[in-house]
Structure formats: structure tokens, C-alpha cells
Amino acid sequence: MAKEPRLPRRERTPRPAAGGPKPRRAGPADAPGHDPLPAPLRAGSAPIHDALLGWFTRVGRDLPWRRGIDPYRTWISEVMLQQTQVDRVVDFFHRFMERFPTVERLAEAPEADVLRAWEGLGYYRRARQLHAAAKRIVADHGGRLPSTAPELRELPGIGRYTAGAIASIAFGRAEPIVEANSRRVLARLAAHAAPLDGTAGDGPIWEIATALLPPRSAGLWNQALMDLGATVCTPRSPICSRCPLAPHCLALKTGQAGAIPVSTARRTVIDLDETAVVVRRGAKVLVVRRGVGEWWEGLWDFPRLPAKEILAPLGCGRRRVVGTCSYTVTHHRVAVTVAACQASCQGPRRDGVAWIDWEALGTLAMTSPGRRIAALAEREGGMVGRPAAGASRPRRG
């Protein structure tokens, strides 16, 4: 049995709690005779564990959420890392933890403050679910994250991968993970040459991940898989000469390392055009809150034409185009024409519509296109003499 490696600059992953479930190596199928691992991997699993864990001890990334074992920090980092690169997450993680250092502070904060602190990370549904889960943790679990994957999956925003990551890294549970990097490593290691689509296509990879899980050090193993995929076993041109698993990799042995995982068809990009209107009334500007089901739900933005119900009562003068910008969201590429106009009256009060001082835009939880539109309008004369939105004060969170 391989000895558990000691990590420099990190604390060791805790052992499973007394009385907790024992590690299990069987795949989800659990059928008699079912073995998701190719025979060479099954026979050589101990050397595979030694090789990867030893490599991780030497060169594993020193990331802020790995400095000590704190379930709250692990949870926040794993939610941030969903669909977001590590390099982008690091700075956001520091600021978010300064703003919300405990689950209690996160739970009691207004949603608008949480969204504002999340601004720039995208996929704002994660922030809302994080906030909702914090409230549940405080109300139902005394402020402590549950320690098992099934309990964690009952919380908003925590799926199979995130539950496995938290349970294994923070609580020492024997839980596998499958995400973009580990998926690629496992597929190549087992020469799994079937398409992986992140849903049904991942079933066999989850079986492989479960079968390969070491009887101890599951948290370290899972982090090592992610680091290997991020730094060595990369999507294109993997650096097989530096890979600790090269002697065991069936894709490398069969000349398929560059062809696995099998690519799935990309979604067609849809081009859209829209016109955003910067409506001024003295020193104030009109903003609207994105509605349920819209992109950036709940965040503030500028109205888009036609928006007749919002704009018609304002007595707006002639609109003039001040520039263009663009953004991408999901599989859409959106070209935005930005126009500015002057309103002669405030109009009736409406939910989700507000007049706000230009300088105060920086305090709003605003969409990323909204920030670009505000900067363009100020730069091109849409708000002459006013500071760019968000530039007059540092961001909170």
C-alpha cells in the first residue's frame, strides 16, 4: 500500500470521520463481473496512485483555497471554478472571502451585495444559488457544511462533481470527481474513445473515476487529477514526456493521446443585433433590471429597444448613436448599437426600472455588457463630463 504523500505548503486531507462510510471501489453499475477499468489499469492501480500523488506532492499548484482545510473555502472555490479558469478565480476568491469570510456573513447579506461581489465571474446563477445554500446551511445545519456527498447535493447549486470535490477535499470522503480536466486525464488513461458530452456521455468516465479512486487520500487524488489535466494533460498537444502517468496511459501506448477525448459537435453560433439606449435626465440615467429567464437575471442594465412601455412615457428626444460594442453569451454573439437620448420627464414608477446618479452605477450589480455600454457612452459623449461607471470608486467585494 502506498504511503500517503506529504504536501509542501498545504495541510493534509483529513481522514474520513469515524463511523463514516468506508471507501468503495465498485463502479456505479455494481453488476457481477462489471469492471469499467481495462485490465492493465486494474492490475497497476497502486503504481498509478503512487505516481500521481508523488507528482502532486512535488509540483501541485499552490492555490489559496488549498492552504489549510476549511470546508467553507473549499465550497466557495469549487462553485467559482465551475466553468471558470483558475487564473480568473484567484483574485475573485480573495475579494469574496474578504467580503464574506464566513457562511453566516454570506447568508445574512442582501442578494444585491452578493451579486455585486460576484460581478465579472459570470454565470450569476451560481451566486444566487451560493447565497440560497448559505441560508440553508445556517438554518438547517447550524452553519456547518454537510460532510457527505448526498447531503451536499441537497443544497442549491451543488451537483455531483461539486459534492464529490467538497466531500473528498474538505472531509476526506472517498468520492470521485469528473470535471473538464480530470475527465480528459481519465479518458486518455483508459483509452476511452467515445464522445464525452458532459452529461450521459460521462457515465463511463464516472465509473472509471470511481474504480480508480485510491482507498486513502481521495481529496489529494482528485486535486492531482485536476492539476495534471490543467498543466500537462492539456486539451491540445499534451506534454506526455512530463506526465507521471505516461507509463500507464493506454491512449499514449496506442497512439491516441491526441485524439482522446473524442470531440463532440460544437453548437452553432447565433448572431444577434440589439440597440441599447442610455437615457439621461439631468445627472441621472435610466437602468432596468433583467427579468426572470433572461440572461443576467436580476442584474441591472440599460434598456434595449423597442422597450416601448418603458421609454414611451419619458418624453425622450431624438436618439443619437454614440458607438457600438459586442459581447458573447452561451452560444450567442451579440452586436450592440449604443444610442443616447434625453428624457423630459421621469415617467411612472415601475418595478425593475430606476433612475440613478451616474456616479452610483459603480455600486450596482450590473451586467458586463451594461458596464461596457456605460463606458462607451461616457467616452463618446453620451454622458459628457461624468466619470465612467464604476471608475470613481474601487469595487466592493
C-alpha positions as CSV (number, residue, x, y, z in Angstrom):
1,M,0.0,0.0,0.0
2,A,1.4,3.4,-1.0
3,K,2.2,5.8,1.8
4,E,0.2,9.0,1.9
5,P,2.3,11.8,0.5
6,R,3.1,14.9,2.5
7,L,2.3,18.2,0.7
8,P,4.5,21.2,1.0
9,R,2.7,24.4,1.9
10,R,-0.5,22.5,2.5
11,E,-2.3,20.6,5.2
12,R,-3.1,17.0,4.6
13,T,-6.5,16.0,3.6
14,P,-8.4,14.7,6.7
15,R,-9.2,11.1,7.0
16,P,-12.9,10.0,6.8
17,A,-14.7,10.7,10.0
18,A,-15.2,7.9,12.4
19,G,-18.3,6.0,11.6
20,G,-18.4,7.4,8.1
21,P,-18.8,5.2,5.0
22,K,-15.9,3.1,4.1
23,P,-14.1,3.7,0.8
24,R,-15.6,1.7,-2.0
25,R,-14.0,0.9,-5.3
26,A,-17.0,-0.5,-7.2
27,G,-18.4,1.4,-10.2
28,P,-22.0,2.6,-10.4
29,A,-23.1,-0.4,-12.2
30,D,-22.1,-2.8,-9.4
31,A,-23.2,-5.7,-11.5
32,P,-21.5,-9.0,-11.0
33,G,-18.5,-9.1,-13.4
34,H,-18.8,-5.5,-14.3
35,D,-15.4,-3.8,-14.4
36,P,-15.1,-0.4,-16.0
37,L,-11.2,-0.5,-16.0
38,P,-9.1,-2.0,-18.7
39,A,-7.1,-4.9,-17.3
40,P,-3.7,-3.1,-17.3
41,L,-5.1,-0.3,-15.2
42,R,-6.8,-2.6,-12.7
43,A,-3.6,-4.6,-12.3
44,G,-1.5,-1.5,-11.9
45,S,-3.7,0.8,-9.9
46,A,-1.3,1.0,-6.9
47,P,1.7,2.3,-9.1
48,I,-0.7,4.7,-10.7
49,H,-1.7,6.1,-7.3
50,D,1.9,6.4,-6.2
51,A,3.0,8.1,-9.4
52,L,0.2,10.8,-9.5
53,L,0.2,11.5,-5.7
54,G,4.0,11.7,-5.7
55,W,3.9,14.1,-8.7
56,F,1.3,16.3,-6.9
57,T,3.4,16.5,-3.8
58,R,6.3,17.9,-5.8
59,V,4.6,20.2,-8.3
60,G,0.9,20.7,-7.3
61,R,-0.4,24.2,-7.7
62,D,-0.3,26.4,-4.6
63,L,-3.8,27.8,-4.7
64,P,-5.3,30.0,-1.9
65,W,-8.2,27.6,-1.1
66,R,-5.7,24.8,-0.6
67,R,-3.9,26.5,2.2
68,G,-5.4,24.6,5.1
69,I,-8.6,22.6,5.2
70,D,-11.7,24.8,5.5
71,P,-15.0,23.4,4.1
72,Y,-16.4,26.9,3.6
73,R,-13.4,28.0,1.5
74,T,-13.4,24.7,-0.4
75,W,-17.1,25.2,-1.2
76,I,-16.7,28.8,-2.4
77,S,-13.7,27.9,-4.6
78,E,-15.4,24.9,-6.2
79,V,-18.5,27.0,-7.1
80,M,-16.3,29.7,-8.5
81,L,-14.4,27.2,-10.6
82,Q,-17.5,25.9,-12.3
83,Q,-17.0,26.9,-15.9
84,T,-14.2,29.5,-15.0
85,Q,-10.5,29.3,-15.3
86,V,-8.3,29.1,-12.2
87,D,-6.3,32.2,-13.0
88,R,-9.5,34.3,-13.1
89,V,-10.9,32.8,-9.9
90,V,-7.9,33.5,-7.7
91,D,-8.4,37.3,-7.4
92,F,-12.2,37.0,-7.1
93,F,-11.8,34.4,-4.4
94,H,-9.6,36.7,-2.3
95,R,-12.1,39.6,-2.6
96,F,-15.1,37.4,-2.0
97,M,-13.6,35.9,1.2
98,E,-12.7,39.3,2.5
99,R,-16.3,40.5,1.9
100,F,-18.0,37.2,3.2
101,P,-15.4,35.5,5.5
102,T,-18.0,33.1,7.0
103,V,-21.1,31.3,5.8
104,E,-23.1,33.3,8.3
105,R,-21.9,36.6,6.8
106,L,-22.8,35.3,3.3
107,A,-26.3,34.1,4.5
108,E,-27.2,37.4,6.1
109,A,-26.0,39.6,3.2
110,P,-28.5,41.1,0.7
111,E,-28.6,39.3,-2.6
112,A,-27.6,42.5,-4.4
113,D,-24.4,42.6,-2.4
114,V,-23.6,39.0,-3.3
115,L,-24.2,39.7,-7.0
116,R,-22.1,42.8,-6.8
117,A,-19.2,40.9,-5.3
118,W,-19.6,38.2,-8.0
119,E,-19.6,40.7,-10.8
120,G,-17.1,39.7,-13.5
121,L,-17.2,36.0,-12.9
122,G,-20.3,35.5,-15.0
123,Y,-22.9,32.7,-14.7
124,Y,-24.7,34.7,-12.0
125,R,-27.0,31.8,-11.2
126,R,-24.0,30.4,-9.3
127,A,-24.0,33.4,-7.0
128,R,-27.7,33.2,-6.3
129,Q,-27.5,29.5,-5.5
130,L,-24.5,30.1,-3.3
131,H,-26.5,32.7,-1.4
132,A,-29.5,30.4,-1.1
133,A,-27.3,27.5,0.0
134,A,-25.7,29.6,2.7
135,K,-29.1,30.4,4.1
136,R,-29.9,26.7,4.2
137,I,-26.6,25.8,5.8
138,V,-27.2,28.3,8.6
139,A,-30.9,27.4,9.1
140,D,-30.7,23.7,8.7
141,H,-27.1,22.7,9.6
142,G,-26.1,25.1,12.3
143,G,-23.7,27.0,10.0
144,R,-21.7,23.8,9.1
145,L,-21.5,22.4,5.6
146,P,-22.8,18.8,5.5
147,S,-19.9,16.3,5.2
148,T,-21.3,13.7,2.8
149,A,-21.9,14.0,-0.9
150,P,-25.7,13.0,-0.7
151,E,-26.3,15.7,1.9
152,L,-24.3,18.3,-0.1
153,R,-26.3,17.6,-3.2
154,E,-29.4,18.6,-1.5
155,L,-28.1,22.2,-1.3
156,P,-28.8,24.7,-4.2
157,G,-26.1,24.8,-6.8
158,I,-24.2,21.6,-5.8
159,G,-24.2,18.8,-8.3
160,R,-22.4,15.5,-8.4
161,Y,-19.0,17.0,-9.2
162,T,-19.1,19.8,-6.6
163,A,-20.4,17.5,-3.9
164,G,-17.6,15.0,-4.6
165,A,-15.0,17.7,-4.6
166,I,-16.1,19.2,-1.3
167,A,-16.7,15.8,0.4
168,S,-13.3,14.4,-0.6
169,I,-11.1,17.5,-0.2
170,A,-12.7,19.0,2.9
171,F,-13.9,15.9,4.7
172,G,-11.7,13.1,3.5
173,R,-14.6,11.1,2.0
174,A,-13.9,8.5,-0.7
175,E,-15.8,10.3,-3.5
176,P,-14.7,10.6,-7.2
177,I,-15.0,13.7,-9.3
178,V,-15.3,14.3,-13.1
179,E,-14.8,17.8,-14.4
180,A,-13.1,19.1,-17.6
181,N,-9.5,18.4,-16.6
182,S,-10.0,15.1,-14.7
183,R,-12.4,13.9,-17.5
184,R,-9.6,14.3,-20.1
185,V,-7.0,12.6,-17.9
186,L,-9.2,9.6,-17.1
187,A,-10.3,9.2,-20.7
188,R,-6.8,9.1,-22.0
189,L,-5.5,6.9,-19.2
190,A,-8.2,4.3,-20.0
191,A,-8.2,5.0,-23.8
192,H,-11.9,5.7,-23.6
193,A,-12.5,6.7,-27.3
194,A,-16.2,7.5,-27.0
195,P,-17.6,11.1,-27.2
196,L,-17.9,12.9,-23.9
197,D,-20.7,15.5,-23.7
198,G,-20.6,16.3,-20.0
199,T,-24.0,14.5,-19.3
200,A,-24.9,11.0,-20.4
201,G,-21.6,10.6,-22.2
202,D,-19.8,11.0,-18.9
203,G,-21.3,7.9,-17.3
204,P,-18.4,5.6,-18.2
205,I,-15.9,8.2,-17.0
206,W,-17.6,8.4,-13.7
207,E,-17.3,4.6,-13.5
208,I,-13.6,4.8,-14.3
209,A,-13.1,7.6,-11.7
210,T,-14.8,5.5,-9.0
211,A,-12.9,2.4,-9.8
212,L,-9.5,4.2,-9.8
213,L,-10.2,6.1,-6.6
214,P,-7.4,5.2,-4.1
215,P,-8.5,3.7,-0.8
216,R,-7.0,6.7,1.0
217,S,-6.2,10.3,0.1
218,A,-9.2,10.7,-2.2
219,G,-9.0,14.5,-1.8
220,L,-5.4,14.7,-2.8
221,W,-6.0,12.3,-5.7
222,N,-8.9,14.4,-7.1
223,Q,-6.8,17.6,-6.9
224,A,-3.9,15.9,-8.6
225,L,-6.1,14.8,-11.4
226,M,-7.3,18.4,-12.0
227,D,-3.8,19.7,-11.8
228,L,-2.4,17.2,-14.2
229,G,-5.2,18.0,-16.7
230,A,-4.6,21.7,-16.4
231,T,-0.9,21.7,-16.7
232,V,0.3,18.6,-18.5
233,C,-2.5,16.5,-20.0
234,T,-3.9,19.6,-21.8
235,P,-6.6,19.5,-24.5
236,R,-4.2,20.1,-27.3
237,S,-0.6,18.9,-27.5
238,P,-0.4,17.1,-24.2
239,I,3.1,17.1,-22.7
240,C,3.3,13.3,-22.4
241,S,7.1,13.5,-21.8
242,R,6.4,15.2,-18.4
243,C,3.4,13.1,-17.4
244,P,3.8,10.9,-14.3
245,L,1.1,8.6,-15.7
246,A,2.8,8.2,-19.1
247,P,3.9,4.6,-18.4
248,H,0.3,3.6,-17.6
249,C,-1.5,5.7,-20.2
250,L,-3.3,3.4,-22.7
251,A,-4.0,6.3,-25.1
252,L,-0.3,7.0,-25.3
253,K,0.5,3.4,-25.8
254,T,-1.9,3.1,-28.6
255,G,-1.1,6.4,-30.3
256,Q,-4.4,8.0,-29.4
257,A,-3.3,10.7,-26.9
258,G,-4.1,13.5,-29.4
259,A,-7.4,12.0,-30.4
260,I,-8.9,11.4,-27.0
261,P,-11.2,12.6,-25.7
262,V,-13.4,12.5,-28.8
263,S,-14.7,15.9,-29.6
264,T,-18.5,16.5,-29.8
265,A,-20.1,18.7,-32.4
266,R,-20.0,22.4,-31.4
267,R,-23.2,24.3,-31.2
268,T,-23.8,26.8,-34.0
269,V,-23.0,30.4,-33.0
270,I,-26.1,32.6,-33.4
271,D,-25.5,36.2,-34.3
272,L,-27.9,38.8,-32.8
273,D,-28.2,42.6,-33.1
274,E,-29.7,44.9,-30.5
275,T,-29.8,48.6,-29.6
276,A,-29.2,49.8,-26.1
277,V,-30.4,53.2,-25.0
278,V,-28.6,55.4,-22.5
279,V,-31.5,57.7,-21.3
280,R,-30.4,60.8,-19.4
281,R,-32.4,63.1,-17.2
282,G,-30.1,65.7,-15.7
283,A,-27.4,63.9,-13.7
284,K,-29.4,60.7,-13.6
285,V,-29.5,57.7,-16.0
286,L,-32.2,55.1,-16.5
287,V,-31.5,51.5,-15.7
288,V,-33.6,48.3,-15.8
289,R,-33.3,45.0,-14.0
290,R,-33.1,41.9,-16.1
291,G,-36.1,39.8,-15.7
292,V,-36.7,36.1,-14.8
293,G,-35.4,33.8,-17.5
294,E,-33.3,36.5,-19.2
295,W,-29.5,36.5,-19.4
296,W,-28.0,38.0,-16.2
297,E,-31.4,37.6,-14.4
298,G,-31.7,40.2,-11.6
299,L,-28.8,42.4,-12.7
300,W,-29.1,46.0,-13.8
301,D,-28.6,47.1,-17.4
302,F,-29.7,49.7,-19.9
303,P,-33.0,49.2,-21.8
304,R,-33.0,47.6,-25.2
305,L,-35.2,48.7,-28.0
306,P,-38.1,48.5,-28.6
307,A,-38.9,48.8,-24.8
308,K,-41.9,50.9,-25.7
309,E,-43.6,50.6,-22.3
310,I,-40.5,51.9,-20.5
311,L,-39.4,54.6,-23.0
312,A,-42.7,56.0,-24.3
313,P,-43.8,57.8,-21.1
314,L,-40.4,59.6,-20.7
315,G,-40.8,62.1,-23.5
316,C,-37.4,61.2,-24.9
317,G,-35.9,63.5,-27.5
318,R,-34.1,62.3,-30.7
319,R,-31.7,59.4,-30.1
320,R,-28.2,59.7,-31.4
321,V,-25.8,56.7,-31.9
322,V,-22.7,57.0,-29.8
323,G,-21.0,53.8,-30.8
324,T,-21.1,50.0,-30.9
325,C,-19.8,47.2,-28.7
326,S,-20.3,43.4,-28.6
327,Y,-20.4,40.5,-26.2
328,T,-20.9,36.8,-26.3
329,V,-23.1,34.7,-24.0
330,T,-23.7,31.0,-24.2
331,H,-23.6,30.3,-28.0
332,H,-24.7,33.8,-29.0
333,R,-22.6,36.6,-30.4
334,V,-24.4,39.9,-29.9
335,A,-23.6,43.2,-31.7
336,V,-24.9,46.2,-29.7
337,T,-25.6,49.7,-31.1
338,V,-25.5,52.2,-28.3
339,A,-27.7,55.3,-28.6
340,A,-28.2,58.1,-26.1
341,C,-31.1,60.5,-25.6
342,Q,-32.5,63.0,-23.1
343,A,-35.8,62.4,-21.2
344,S,-38.1,65.3,-20.4
345,C,-39.9,63.6,-17.5
346,Q,-39.3,60.8,-15.0
347,G,-42.3,58.7,-16.1
348,P,-44.4,56.5,-13.8
349,R,-42.7,54.3,-11.2
350,R,-42.3,50.7,-12.3
351,D,-40.8,47.6,-10.7
352,G,-37.3,46.9,-12.1
353,V,-36.9,50.4,-13.5
354,A,-34.9,53.1,-11.7
355,W,-33.2,56.5,-12.2
356,I,-29.8,56.6,-10.6
357,D,-26.9,59.0,-10.4
358,W,-24.3,58.2,-13.0
359,E,-21.6,58.1,-10.3
360,A,-23.7,55.5,-8.4
361,L,-23.6,52.9,-11.3
362,G,-20.4,51.5,-9.8
363,T,-22.4,50.4,-6.7
364,L,-25.0,48.4,-8.7
365,A,-24.8,44.7,-9.5
366,M,-24.6,45.3,-13.3
367,T,-24.3,43.1,-16.3
368,S,-20.9,43.0,-18.1
369,P,-22.5,44.5,-21.3
370,G,-24.0,47.2,-19.2
371,R,-20.5,48.2,-17.9
372,R,-19.2,48.3,-21.5
373,I,-22.2,50.4,-22.6
374,A,-21.7,52.9,-19.8
375,A,-18.0,53.2,-20.5
376,L,-18.7,53.7,-24.2
377,A,-21.4,56.3,-23.6
378,E,-19.2,58.3,-21.3
379,R,-16.2,58.1,-23.7
380,E,-18.1,59.0,-26.8
381,G,-20.1,61.8,-25.2
382,G,-23.2,60.0,-24.1
383,M,-22.6,61.3,-20.5
384,V,-20.3,64.3,-21.1
385,G,-18.4,65.4,-18.0
386,R,-19.4,62.3,-16.0
387,P,-16.9,59.8,-14.7
388,A,-17.1,56.3,-16.2
389,A,-19.4,53.9,-14.4
390,G,-17.6,52.1,-11.6
391,A,-14.4,54.1,-12.1
392,S,-14.9,56.7,-9.4
393,R,-14.5,54.2,-6.6
394,P,-13.0,50.8,-6.1
395,R,-15.2,47.8,-6.5
396,R,-16.5,46.2,-3.4
397,G,-16.0,42.5,-2.6
